[in-house]
Amino acid sequence: MDLQLKDKVIIVTGGSKGIGLGIVESLIKEGAIPVIITRNKESIDEVMQTYEESGEELFAVVAELTVPEQCKNAVQTVVDKYGRIDGLVNNAGVNDSVGLENGNYEDFMQSLKRNVVHYYLMAQYALPELKKSKGSIVNIGSKTADTGQGGTSGYAASNGGRNALTREWAVELLPYSIRVNAVIVAECYTPLYEKWISTFADKEEKLEAITKNIPFEKRMTTAEEIGDTVAFLLSSKSSHTTGQLLYVDGGYTHLDRALE
Ligand SMILES: NC(=O)c1ccc[n+]([C@@H]2O[C@H](COP(=O)([O-])OP(=O)(O)OC[C@H]3O[C@@H](n4cnc5c(N)ncnc54)[C@H](O)[C@@H]3O)[C@@H](O)[C@H]2O)c1
């Protein structure tokens, strides 16, 4: 299926690693121009080198997204370069273990800044261009908004916020024909996931306990599977889909717990 994303300029926050990189790779396959906005200069250089060698067009801006001014400047840099923005994928974030018992006011507020405040800022700064292009927004979310995880209040609250903002913006942006959807992830093996799983004494045992509970094929979701769904939601092939939370999780969040 041709998703008709050729030459569309799509911002992907946190796009040089993990799920973000999966999204960037799917967009490249569709001929879009992904723009990575992230803080890791080194990982940007790696990705840029890989794709520039094969003649693909992509662009990147270094920014620490917890700093509002850097979000604003990053969006302006994209507009200066391309004169348009056709899509925004809010993806950067971190499961930072700020819990009820092991956190405080400052930690909690910082977690919201790491995980949901820049979703709002990026949408706000990109909005004038999205209005012109009748672009589309996809927010990446986590199952923790539905299931909880324990010990991670800031991250869970942020993911609840990501879901609510998806619905809220879908409504607010109806007059501009801007669609807003979310892709919810449960278990996808990425650098962030690797860091989290390494906090357990027996990482392999924990990994096995998790994967055996993933109903579809007893395996983790790949970043490519998330990327392909995001590309579809950004494209005109989903032209009447808005305000939806799409769970790309092998049935992990909703299917029968008693499944063997
Ligand atoms: N991996 C999973 O299983 C999983 C599950 C549910 C939800 N998610 C969500 O997916 C998103 C991506 O997760 P991932 O596993 O690919 O993570 P990751 O750590 O592998 O990659 C995220 C990238 O975003 C960058 N980033 C994070 N915060 C940033 C900031 N403040 N400013 C600039 N760059 C920043 C990181 O440096 C990194 O390059 C997160 O929002 C997370 O909530 C992941």
The ligand as an ORCA input file, in Angstrom:
! r2SCAN-3c Opt
* xyz 0 1
  N      10.110      0.261     25.276
  C       8.913     -0.047     25.722
  O       8.581     -1.218     25.961
  C       7.891      1.036     25.917
  C       6.673      0.668     26.482
  C       5.686      1.638     26.631
  C       5.914      2.932     26.215
  N       7.110      3.270     25.682
  C       7.281      4.685     25.298
  O       7.968      4.794     24.078
  C       8.756      5.992     24.074
  C      10.138      5.651     23.559
  O      10.700      4.659     24.408
  P      11.959      3.794     24.010
  O      11.818      2.520     24.736
  O      12.178      3.794     22.553
  O      13.097      4.685     24.730
  P      14.660      4.839     24.424
  O      15.296      5.367     25.658
  O      15.185      3.584     23.854
  O      14.687      5.991     23.313
  C      14.162      7.261     23.627
  C      15.012      8.335     22.998
  O      14.468      9.609     23.352
  C      15.486     10.445     23.890
  N      14.931     11.330     24.895
  C      14.268     10.952     26.018
  N      13.964     12.034     26.737
  C      14.432     13.122     26.059
  C      14.437     14.510     26.308
  N      13.933     15.009     27.432
  N      14.987     15.332     25.408
  C      15.535     14.844     24.277
  N      15.593     13.523     23.991
  C      15.042     12.677     24.873
  C      16.453      9.456     24.524
  O      17.717     10.046     24.724
  C      16.459      8.322     23.510
  O      17.335      8.587     22.451
  C       8.743      6.551     25.491
  O       7.958      7.711     25.538
  C       8.087      5.471     26.324
  O       7.204      5.990     27.274
  C       8.114      2.364     25.537
*
